[in-house]
Amino acid sequence: MSPADIKAIAPASYYYAGHAASVQLRNTVGFRTEGGKNVLAGMVDTSGYSTAIAQKYQGLFINEVKLRIGGTELAPGEYGFGFVGDKLVITNVAAEDLFAVDAKTDSELKRPVPLRLSEGDGGYRLYAGKKYVVLQAE
């Protein structure tokens, strides 16, 4: 998606675990499937959350289509996500862990940024720095 597309659909704030956090539009990425469904991931300001939640909650994850993430199926919905160590953790909006998948490291990536999305590996790579997982729309 283009920055204009993302700006048009990304929320200004995101409700998670009893708080609404500001969404960092500059660190929000997404893609649109051939069927016109959106997948959106964005970093949020976690300053109002406890340390335990902020460790695993770095951003919002909204998908309008069923996804496979690292071989695990994720139903359409709204979630939290965080790259924790060598894992991507997906949580529900009550901050309960749904699953964790192994993240890979792209040592060839020249300019890591907080959040990036690029096509690859039969889907899209969601990067946090040099760590990434593959998202595949079903």
HELIX and SHEET records of a PDB file:
HELIX    1   1 PRO A    3  ILE A    9  1                                   7    
HELIX    2   2 THR A   51  LYS A   56  1                                   6    
SHEET    1   A 7 SER A  13  TYR A  16  0                                        
SHEET    2   A 7 HIS A  19  ARG A  32 -1                                        
SHEET    3   A 7 ASN A  38  VAL A  44 -1                                        
SHEET    4   A 7 GLY A  59  ASN A  63 -1                                        
SHEET    5   A 7 GLY A  77  VAL A  84 -1                                        
SHEET    6   A 7 LYS A  87  THR A  91 -1                                        
SHEET    7   A 7 ASP A  97  ASP A 102 -1                                        
SHEET    1   B 4 THR A  72  LEU A  74  0                                        
SHEET    2   B 4 LEU A  67  ILE A  69 -1                                        
SHEET    3   B 4 LYS A 131  ALA A 137 -1                                        
SHEET    4   B 4 LYS A 104  THR A 105 -1                                        
SHEET    1   C 5 THR A  72  LEU A  74  0                                        
SHEET    2   C 5 LEU A  67  ILE A  69 -1                                        
SHEET    3   C 5 LYS A 131  ALA A 137 -1                                        
SHEET    4   C 5 GLY A 123  ALA A 128 -1                                        
SHEET    5   C 5 ARG A 116  GLY A 120 -1                                        
END                                                                             
